[in-house]
Amino acid sequence: MKMAWCFFALSLLLQACSLLPASGPSASTMRDAIAQSDDFAFIQITRQNIDHFGPAPVPHIKQSLIVGFGQPQARNIDVNDRIRVTIWEASPDGLFATQDVKQSAIEVQVDQSRSIFVPYAGRISVAGLDSEALRIAITDKLTGKAIDPQVQVTLIDQTHLFITVIGDVSTPGQFQVPPNGLRLIEAIAQAGGPRQASHETKVSIVRGATHDTLQMDAILQHTQNNIWLRPRDVIEVSHFPRTFTAFGAVSSQNLQPLTAESVSLAEALAQSGGLNDRQADISAVFLFRHVQQAKLTEVGIPVPNTGTSVGIPTIFRIDLADPHTLFLTSAFTMRDNDIIYVANAAGTDLEKLSGLIIGPFLSSTQTIDAVAN
């Protein structure tokens, strides 16, 4: 009778394995899906391709933003700028001089037509002029009217030479671009700096119809991204923590923060508590991310027709049963929104079912036999 109960239990075991709750597809299911589906690219991480897929790409700011307002240079006058025009004459009988004062100072503001009015010189267009060019234009207009006029033009306030920093900084506001120019990091520093860690901060630059966004660390570590700013640029600093997700046969299935600019796959697995040694198939560690098509075609990876604006859905497989692969996990850099999945080992379902169902079931049969005897 005991033998009959055992065969009955075994048949239940075989039927129930597929019904057990699981944290995701098994290793065999993953391998079958990879072999049969054309919906995603598949890459087995090896020593031969780790240098291509492992390091994080160096982010570059848009080329159109690189040419900025830097280095000492003449500044053109623009709308709403305030200007002081000082005029000297050689004789006290002139238009702008008296017996006691040899000069007159006139403050004017550039109107919406980019013009100013100077007495006896009339309206003068300042479009495309710097202070020296305007001085010459005023002198020419006064020649023959004033007595040997000498003119000085001083820019009091150039309202258009400001950039704006907003968002997650200590003191947001407008800041003037000095004569020797202003770089992106300097502007953020003038606004008190970001209030969050640099690896959790992103910076957006808006210049007219052009805009781009980079992580703060990408600007600090790569000088080509620390661009010269132009007047009227808008800088927005935002708190943007980057994360990855780990589930399957790991000790901590959770949404995890990327705690530094560069976090390796090995560090991410450790942050997730490591692999569950009672469940994990160490040969079936998978990482899901979107990869740019050009990155795949460079090394001849077949590209499916399921790409989106963020890239091609790609599955990386890491075989930790190979000791060499442990070194590769340290060279594989995590990115924002990566998903790590560790499949269950083949015997896990049998062990789970045995513990949850078969063990108590056999125990009850032993009790029945004992009562029958």
C-alpha positions as CSV (number, residue, x, y, z in Angstrom):
1,M,0.0,0.0,0.0
2,K,2.9,2.4,0.8
3,M,4.3,1.8,-2.7
4,A,1.0,2.7,-4.3
5,W,0.9,5.9,-2.3
6,C,4.4,6.7,-3.5
7,F,3.5,6.2,-7.2
8,F,0.4,8.4,-6.7
9,A,2.5,11.1,-5.1
10,L,5.1,10.9,-7.9
11,S,2.4,11.4,-10.5
12,L,1.1,14.4,-8.6
13,L,4.6,15.8,-8.4
14,L,5.1,15.6,-12.2
15,Q,1.8,17.4,-12.8
16,A,2.2,20.0,-10.2
17,C,5.7,21.2,-11.0
18,S,4.4,23.5,-13.7
19,L,1.8,24.9,-11.3
20,L,4.2,26.0,-8.6
21,P,4.7,29.8,-8.0
22,A,7.9,31.1,-9.4
23,S,9.8,34.4,-9.6
24,G,10.2,34.2,-13.3
25,P,11.0,31.9,-16.2
26,S,13.3,28.9,-15.7
27,A,16.7,28.7,-17.3
28,S,15.4,26.2,-19.9
29,T,12.4,28.5,-20.7
30,M,14.8,31.4,-21.1
31,R,17.0,29.4,-23.5
32,D,14.0,28.2,-25.5
33,A,12.7,31.8,-25.8
34,I,16.1,33.1,-26.9
35,A,16.4,30.3,-29.5
36,Q,12.9,30.7,-30.9
37,S,12.1,34.4,-30.7
38,D,13.2,37.2,-33.0
39,D,11.9,40.0,-30.7
40,F,15.3,40.8,-29.1
41,A,19.0,40.6,-29.6
42,F,21.0,38.1,-27.6
43,I,24.6,38.4,-26.4
44,Q,26.6,35.9,-24.4
45,I,29.1,38.0,-22.5
46,T,32.7,36.7,-23.2
47,R,36.2,37.8,-22.9
48,Q,36.1,38.6,-26.7
49,N,33.2,41.1,-26.5
50,I,33.4,42.5,-22.9
51,D,35.5,45.5,-24.1
52,H,32.7,46.4,-26.6
53,F,29.7,46.0,-24.3
54,G,31.1,46.3,-20.8
55,P,32.2,49.9,-20.4
56,A,29.7,52.7,-20.2
57,P,29.7,54.9,-23.2
58,V,31.3,58.4,-22.8
59,P,28.4,60.8,-23.1
60,H,28.9,63.8,-25.4
61,I,26.9,67.0,-25.4
62,K,25.3,68.1,-28.7
63,Q,27.9,69.6,-31.0
64,S,25.6,72.6,-31.6
65,L,26.0,73.5,-28.0
66,I,29.8,73.4,-27.9
67,V,30.4,76.7,-29.5
68,G,29.5,79.2,-26.8
69,F,30.3,82.6,-25.5
70,G,33.8,82.1,-24.2
71,Q,37.1,84.0,-24.1
72,P,37.4,87.8,-23.9
73,Q,35.7,89.4,-26.9
74,A,33.7,92.5,-27.9
75,R,30.1,92.4,-26.8
76,N,27.4,93.7,-29.1
77,I,24.7,95.9,-27.6
78,D,21.2,94.7,-27.5
79,V,17.6,95.5,-26.5
80,N,17.1,96.9,-22.9
81,D,20.9,97.5,-22.4
82,R,21.6,100.6,-20.4
83,I,24.4,102.9,-21.7
84,R,26.2,106.0,-20.4
85,V,27.3,108.3,-23.2
86,T,29.8,111.0,-22.0
87,I,30.7,113.8,-24.4
88,W,33.5,116.3,-24.0
89,E,34.0,119.5,-26.0
90,A,37.1,121.7,-26.4
91,S,35.2,125.0,-25.8
92,P,32.8,126.0,-23.0
93,D,30.5,127.5,-25.6
94,G,29.7,124.1,-27.1
95,L,26.5,122.0,-26.9
96,F,27.6,119.8,-24.1
97,A,30.2,121.9,-22.2
98,T,29.8,125.0,-19.9
99,Q,32.3,127.3,-18.3
100,D,32.4,125.1,-15.2
101,V,31.8,121.6,-16.7
102,K,33.6,120.5,-19.8
103,Q,31.5,117.4,-20.4
104,S,27.9,116.0,-20.2
105,A,26.9,112.4,-19.3
106,I,23.7,111.0,-20.8
107,E,22.2,107.7,-19.8
108,V,20.1,105.9,-22.4
109,Q,18.4,102.6,-22.8
110,V,18.2,100.6,-26.0
111,D,14.6,100.4,-27.2
112,Q,12.9,97.5,-29.0
113,S,14.1,98.7,-32.4
114,R,17.7,98.4,-31.1
115,S,18.1,102.2,-31.2
116,I,19.1,105.0,-28.8
117,F,18.6,108.8,-28.9
118,V,21.4,111.2,-28.3
119,P,20.7,114.9,-28.3
120,Y,21.9,116.6,-31.5
121,A,23.0,113.2,-32.9
122,G,19.4,111.9,-33.2
123,R,18.4,108.3,-33.3
124,I,21.3,105.9,-33.8
125,S,20.9,102.2,-34.5
126,V,23.0,100.0,-32.3
127,A,22.2,96.7,-34.1
128,G,25.4,94.7,-34.4
129,L,27.5,97.4,-32.7
130,D,29.8,97.0,-29.7
131,S,30.7,100.0,-27.4
132,E,33.6,101.1,-29.6
133,A,31.6,101.0,-32.8
134,L,28.9,103.0,-31.1
135,R,31.4,105.6,-29.9
136,I,32.6,106.1,-33.4
137,A,29.0,106.4,-34.7
138,I,28.1,109.0,-32.1
139,T,31.3,111.0,-32.8
140,D,30.5,111.0,-36.5
141,K,26.9,112.2,-35.9
142,L,28.2,115.1,-33.7
143,T,31.0,116.2,-36.0
144,G,30.2,119.7,-37.3
145,K,27.6,120.3,-34.6
146,A,29.6,120.0,-31.4
147,I,33.1,121.6,-30.9
148,D,35.7,118.9,-31.5
149,P,33.6,116.3,-29.6
150,Q,35.3,113.5,-27.7
151,V,32.9,110.6,-26.9
152,Q,33.0,107.8,-24.4
153,V,30.5,104.9,-24.3
154,T,30.1,102.8,-21.1
155,L,27.9,99.8,-20.8
156,I,26.1,100.1,-17.5
157,D,23.9,97.1,-17.6
158,Q,23.6,94.5,-20.4
159,T,20.4,92.7,-19.4
160,H,20.7,90.2,-22.3
161,L,24.1,88.9,-21.0
162,F,22.5,86.7,-18.3
163,I,22.0,83.0,-18.0
164,T,19.4,81.4,-15.8
165,V,19.9,78.5,-13.5
166,I,16.8,76.8,-12.1
167,G,15.8,73.5,-10.4
168,D,17.5,71.6,-7.6
169,V,20.3,74.1,-6.7
170,S,20.8,76.1,-3.5
171,T,20.2,79.6,-5.0
172,P,18.5,79.5,-8.4
173,G,18.4,82.8,-10.3
174,Q,19.9,84.8,-13.1
175,F,23.7,85.3,-13.4
176,Q,25.6,87.6,-15.6
177,V,28.1,86.3,-18.1
178,P,31.5,88.0,-17.3
179,P,33.7,89.5,-20.0
180,N,36.0,86.4,-20.0
181,G,33.0,84.0,-20.4
182,L,31.2,81.5,-18.2
183,R,31.3,77.7,-18.3
184,L,28.5,75.3,-17.4
185,I,30.0,74.1,-14.1
186,E,30.9,77.7,-13.0
187,A,27.3,78.7,-13.6
188,I,26.0,75.9,-11.4
189,A,28.5,76.7,-8.8
190,Q,27.3,80.4,-8.8
191,A,23.8,79.0,-8.1
192,G,25.1,77.2,-5.0
193,G,25.7,73.8,-6.6
194,P,23.4,70.9,-6.8
195,R,21.6,69.8,-3.6
196,Q,22.0,66.1,-4.4
197,A,25.0,63.9,-5.1
198,S,26.4,64.4,-8.6
199,H,25.6,60.8,-9.6
200,E,22.0,61.5,-8.8
201,T,21.8,64.8,-10.6
202,K,21.1,65.6,-14.2
203,V,21.7,68.9,-16.0
204,S,19.6,70.2,-18.9
205,I,20.9,73.0,-21.1
206,V,18.3,74.9,-23.2
207,R,19.6,77.3,-25.9
208,G,16.8,78.5,-28.1
209,A,15.3,75.5,-29.9
210,T,18.3,73.3,-28.9
211,H,18.5,71.4,-25.7
212,D,20.4,68.4,-24.2
213,T,20.6,66.6,-20.9
214,L,23.6,64.9,-19.2
215,Q,24.4,63.5,-15.8
216,M,26.4,65.8,-13.6
217,D,29.2,63.3,-13.3
218,A,29.5,63.2,-17.1
219,I,30.2,67.0,-17.1
220,L,32.6,66.8,-14.2
221,Q,34.6,63.9,-15.7
222,H,34.6,64.9,-19.3
223,T,35.8,68.5,-19.9
224,Q,34.4,68.7,-23.4
225,N,30.9,68.6,-21.8
226,N,31.7,71.7,-19.6
227,I,30.7,74.0,-22.4
228,W,31.0,77.8,-22.6
229,L,27.5,79.3,-22.1
230,R,25.8,81.9,-24.1
231,P,23.6,84.8,-22.9
232,R,20.0,83.7,-22.3
233,D,21.0,80.0,-21.9
234,V,18.7,78.2,-19.4
235,I,20.2,75.5,-17.1
236,E,17.9,73.2,-15.2
237,V,19.4,71.0,-12.5
238,S,17.2,68.0,-11.4
239,H,17.4,65.2,-8.9
240,F,17.4,62.1,-11.0
241,P,18.4,58.9,-9.1
242,R,19.3,56.1,-11.4
243,T,18.1,52.6,-10.6
244,F,18.3,48.9,-11.6
245,T,15.9,46.0,-10.8
246,A,17.0,42.6,-9.6
247,F,14.6,39.6,-9.4
248,G,14.6,35.9,-9.7
249,A,17.0,33.8,-7.6
250,V,18.7,36.6,-5.8
251,S,18.5,37.3,-2.1
252,S,16.9,40.7,-2.4
253,Q,14.4,41.1,-5.2
254,N,14.0,44.9,-5.3
255,L,14.4,48.2,-7.1
256,Q,18.0,49.2,-6.3
257,P,19.7,52.5,-6.6
258,L,22.9,52.9,-8.6
259,T,25.0,54.3,-5.8
260,A,27.8,55.8,-7.9
261,E,28.5,57.0,-11.4
262,S,30.0,53.6,-12.3
263,V,28.6,50.4,-10.8
264,S,29.7,47.1,-12.1
265,L,27.4,44.0,-12.6
266,A,29.4,42.3,-9.8
267,E,28.6,45.2,-7.4
268,A,25.0,45.2,-8.5
269,L,24.7,41.4,-7.7
270,A,26.3,42.0,-4.3
271,Q,24.0,44.9,-3.6
272,S,21.1,42.6,-4.3
273,G,22.4,40.2,-1.6
274,G,24.1,37.9,-4.1
275,L,22.6,34.8,-5.7
276,N,20.3,32.5,-3.7
277,D,22.5,29.4,-3.3
278,R,19.4,27.2,-2.8
279,Q,17.7,28.3,-6.0
280,A,20.0,30.0,-8.5
281,D,21.3,28.5,-11.7
282,I,24.7,30.2,-11.8
283,S,25.0,29.6,-15.5
284,A,21.8,31.5,-16.2
285,V,22.3,35.1,-15.1
286,F,20.6,37.5,-17.5
287,L,20.6,41.3,-17.9
288,F,18.0,43.1,-20.0
289,R,18.6,46.6,-21.5
290,H,18.0,48.6,-24.6
291,V,21.1,48.9,-26.8
292,Q,21.6,51.3,-29.7
293,Q,21.4,49.5,-33.1
294,A,24.8,50.7,-34.2
295,K,26.5,49.1,-31.2
296,L,25.1,45.7,-32.2
297,T,25.8,45.9,-35.9
298,E,29.4,46.9,-35.2
299,V,30.1,43.3,-34.0
300,G,27.6,41.5,-36.2
301,I,24.8,40.9,-33.7
302,P,21.5,40.1,-35.5
303,V,19.2,43.1,-35.0
304,P,15.4,42.4,-34.6
305,N,12.7,44.7,-36.0
306,T,11.4,45.5,-32.5
307,G,13.6,48.6,-31.8
308,T,12.2,51.7,-30.1
309,S,13.4,55.2,-29.7
310,V,15.5,54.1,-26.8
311,G,17.2,51.2,-28.6
312,I,17.0,47.5,-29.4
313,P,15.7,45.2,-26.6
314,T,18.7,43.1,-25.8
315,I,19.4,40.2,-23.4
316,F,22.9,39.6,-22.1
317,R,23.7,36.2,-20.6
318,I,26.4,35.8,-18.0
319,D,27.6,32.3,-17.2
320,L,29.0,32.4,-13.7
321,A,29.8,28.6,-13.8
322,D,32.8,29.7,-15.8
323,P,35.4,31.2,-13.3
324,H,36.7,33.6,-16.0
325,T,33.3,35.2,-16.2
326,L,33.5,36.4,-12.6
327,F,36.2,38.8,-13.7
328,L,34.0,39.9,-16.6
329,T,31.2,41.0,-14.2
330,S,33.6,43.6,-12.8
331,A,34.2,45.0,-16.2
332,F,30.5,45.2,-17.1
333,T,29.0,48.6,-16.1
334,M,25.4,48.9,-15.1
335,R,23.1,51.5,-16.6
336,D,19.9,53.2,-15.6
337,N,16.8,50.9,-15.8
338,D,18.8,47.7,-16.3
339,I,17.1,44.5,-15.2
340,I,19.0,41.6,-13.7
341,Y,17.2,38.2,-13.7
342,V,18.7,35.0,-12.2
343,A,16.9,31.9,-13.3
344,N,16.1,29.0,-10.9
345,A,18.2,25.9,-11.1
346,A,16.5,22.8,-12.7
347,G,16.0,21.0,-9.5
348,T,14.5,23.9,-7.6
349,D,10.8,23.2,-8.5
350,L,11.2,19.5,-7.4
351,E,12.8,20.6,-4.2
352,K,10.1,23.2,-3.6
353,L,7.3,20.8,-4.4
354,S,8.8,18.2,-2.2
355,G,9.1,20.6,0.7
356,L,5.6,22.1,0.3
357,I,3.5,19.2,-0.7
358,I,5.1,15.8,-1.0
359,G,6.8,15.9,2.4
360,P,3.5,16.5,4.4
361,F,1.7,14.2,2.0
362,L,4.0,11.3,2.6
363,S,3.9,12.1,6.3
364,S,0.1,11.7,6.3
365,T,0.4,8.3,4.4
366,Q,2.7,7.1,7.1
367,T,0.1,8.0,9.7
368,I,-2.6,6.2,7.8
369,D,-0.4,3.1,7.6
370,A,0.3,3.2,11.3
371,V,-3.4,3.4,12.1
372,A,-4.2,0.6,9.6
373,N,-1.6,-1.6,11.3
